[in-house]
């Protein structure tokens, strides 16, 4: 019980509290929607590219258990598809919003939420499994979602114009360059490493603070059914399916199983909201899904811990 309380008090609740501070400050009139949009632009153009380059350029690919990654990705892909289908078919959401609700169903706030918890629970040995999952999420789920949104937002344009939009996208470029640096074994100047790591640390808190500002103007305590459906998929279906696949198939070391299940049980990450703001897609249900799943995870993650 003491460990559960301590895990709740640090780091679970402090991360959630950043969003609460954004809501409180917006309610007091210190920040408005235009401020949230400006913060979100910083996140999209500076902080997230820095974070992704820093992670991908130094990811330990040689120490990865790829069987775990494949099984985790299969669970994630299934939940993503379910989230998209539910949003599109049952709630008649737009294609862009459905894509992002699907992403929210499977994409976790792992860097600033799950990783500190896992390190407390399992020690430094949890860093490599979670970093490996972050790489999969970044290069496949995150990049794939952005590509889908780019195609949707440039409908009717030529392939060359769409290709140019990819090149101009800072997140896709950071992913491509980070992977190239890692795979080719290129040396990165210490100054670049410091800049990208320093900028990257601002990504999650800034995104959550911006989310709080936006949600201050919405009715948080009402039943948003797309958000509720996504939260159920994220908090219950995703970890159960990941557990079913990872722990029942193959012979996998427990030091990989435990962190993977903890990641799957985490709340919706803030990146779908960042993309919704960037691509001018309705963000209310996405934001509420982050709140619902985060509140639920305050209990479920503390229990798992």
N, C-alpha and C positions, 0 to 999 in steps of 0.2 A: 504493500500500500504506500509506503514511504517513497519507493522508486517511482510509482505511478504519479504521485503528487509532484515530486521533483521534476519528472519529465514534462508534466503539464506546465509547471511554472517556468521551466527553462529546458528546451527552447520553444515548446509548442505555443504557449500563450503570447510571449513577446513578439513572435513573428506575426501572429494574428492581430496583435494590438496596433501594428503599423497601419493596417486598414481602418481600425477604429479611430485612430488619430486623424486620418484623412476625413472620415465622416464628421467628427466633432469640429474640426477646423472649418470644414465647408458649411456646416450648420451655423457656425458663428460668423460667417461671411468673410473669413480670411482668404479663402480660395474659392474659385468658381470653375465652371466647365472649361472655359478658355485656358485657365491655368492647368487643368488636368490634361488638356490636349497638348499644351506646350511640354509638360513633363513627359507625356507619352511619346512625343517626338524625340526627346532626348533618349528615352529608353530604347526606341526602335533604331535610331540612327547611330547612337554612340555606345550605350551601356550593353545592350544585348550582343552586338557584333564583338565588342571587347571581351565579353564573357565567353562567347562561343569560340573565338579564336584561341583564347587562353586555355580553355578546356581541351579542344580538339588537337591543338599543336603539341600538347604534352600528354595526351591520353596513352596509357600503357597497353597498347594493343597486343604485345607479346605475352601478357599475363592473363589474358581474358579466357574465360570458359565459354566458348561460343555456343555450346549446347544450351546453356542457360539463356543466353541472349536470344537464340532462335525461338525457344519456348516462350520466353517473356514477350517477344515481339508478336507471336501468334495470338497470345491472349490479348495483347494491346490492340492488334488489328481487328480482332473480333469485336471488342468493346467499342472501338472507334466506329466500325460499321454499324453496330447496333445504335449508337448514339445518333449517327447521321440519319439512319432509317426512321427512328422514332421521331426525331425533330421534323423530318420532311413529310413522312406519311401520316403520322398521328396528329401533329400540331401545325402542319402546313406552314412551317417556317421557310424563309427564302433559302436558296441554295447556299449562299455564302454563310448565313447564320447556321444552317444545318451542318455545314462542314466544320465550323468552329465549335458547335455544340458536340459534334462527334470527337473533335480534338480534346475538348474539355473532359469528355468521358474517360479518356485514356492517358492524358498528359498530366504529369504530376509536378507539384512544386518541390522538386527533389533537391536542388542545390542549396537553398536557404531554409528548407523546412525538414526534409527527410534526412539529409546527410548529417546535420548536427545530432539528430536523435540517434541515428544508427551508430555514429561514432561513440556516443555515450554508452549505448547498449552493447555494442560488439567490438569496440576498440578500432584502431586504425586499419585493421584487416577488412573493415566494411567499405573503405574508401574505393578500392579497386572495383568490386562488383557494382557499386552505385555509379561510379564514373563510367563504367562500360555501358550501363543502362542509359545514362545521360547521352552518351555518344549515339546510341541507337535512336533515342527519342529525337535528338537534334538533327541527325543526318537523314532520317527517314520520315518520322512523323511531322516534325516541325517544318523541315524543308519541303516535304511533300505537300503539306497544307498550304504553305506560301505559294508554291507552284500552282496548285489548284485555284487559289484566290487570284493569282495573276492572270491565269487563263480566263477566269470568270469576269474579271474587271476589264480585260482587253478583248472582250468578245467582238468578233467582226473585224478585228485588225489582222494584218498579215503576220505570218510566223516570224518575220524579221523584227517587226515591232514588238512582238511578245518576247523574243530573245533579248532585245535591247532592255526591256523592262527587267529581265532577270539580272542582267549585268549591272543595272543601276540599283538593284536591291542590296542594301548593305548587309543584311542578314545572310542571304545566299552567298554573297562574296566572302564573308567571314568564314562560313562553313567550308567553302571550297578551298580557300587559302590555308585555313587551319589544317585541314586534312592533307593538303599537298605538302605542307611543311613537315608534318609528322611522318607521312609515308616516305618522302624523299630524304628524311633525316637531315634537313637543313638546320643550320644554327640560327637562332633568333637573338638579336641584340638584347642585352639585359634591360635597356631602356624601353624597348617595345614590350617586353614581358611585363615590366612594371606598369606601363600605361594601360595595357589591355586588362590586366588583373585588377588594377585600381578602378578603372571604368566599369568593369564587369561586376564588381561588388555592389554597385549602385542599382543594378538592374531590378532585382526582386523588390527591395524596399521602395524604390521609386514607383514601380508598377503597382504595387499594393496600395501605396499612398494615393496614387492617381485613381485607382479603382474606388477607394473610399470616398473621394471627392464626388465622383460620378454617382455612386450609390446614395449619397446624402440627399439627392433630389428624387429618389425613387422610393416606392413603398416596399421596404425590406420585409416587413412582417405580413406578407400576404402570400397566398399559394400561387407561385408561378410554376405551372405544371411541367413545361420543358426543363426548367432548372431542377425541379424535384426529380424528374426522370433521370437526368444526367447525373445528379448526385447519388442516386441509388446505384446506377451503373458503376460510378467511380469508387464509391466507398464499400460496396458489397459484392457486386458481380466481378469487377476487375480483380480484387485480391483472391476471391474464391477460385476463379478460373486460372489465375497464375499459380496458385498453390496446387491446384489439381494437375496442371501440366508439369510444373517444375519438380514437385516432390514425388510424383507418381511415375514419371517417365525417366528412364536412364538412371545412372549412378552418379549423383551430383553431390559434391561436398557441401556439408551444412553451412559452411562459412559463405557460400554463394546463395543458398536457399533462403536463409533468414533475411538478409538485406533485400533480396529481390521481392519477397512477400511484403516486407515493410514498405518498399517503394510503391508497390501496387496498391497498398491500402491508404496511401497518402491522398490528400485533397486535390481538387483541380488546381493546376498551375495558373499563374496570372497571364501567361503568354497568349492564350486565346483572346483574352480581353484586350491585350496590347494590339493584336492583329485586327480585332473588330474596330478599335478606334482608328487605326492606321488606314484601313480599307473602307471606313465609313459604313460599317455594318451594324445593325441593331445590336446593342451590347447589354441590354438590361438582363435578359435571361442568362447570358454568359456570366455576368457579374454576380447575379444571385446564386448561380450554381457554385461559384467559387466560395461565396459566403456559406451556403448550406453545407457544402462538403467539408469546408474548414471547421465549422462548428461541430458537425458530426464527428470529424476526425479528432477533435479535442478529446472525445471520449474513447473512440475506437483505437486510436494510436496509443493512448495512455494504457488501455487495457492490454493491447498486444505487447507493449513494453513490459 
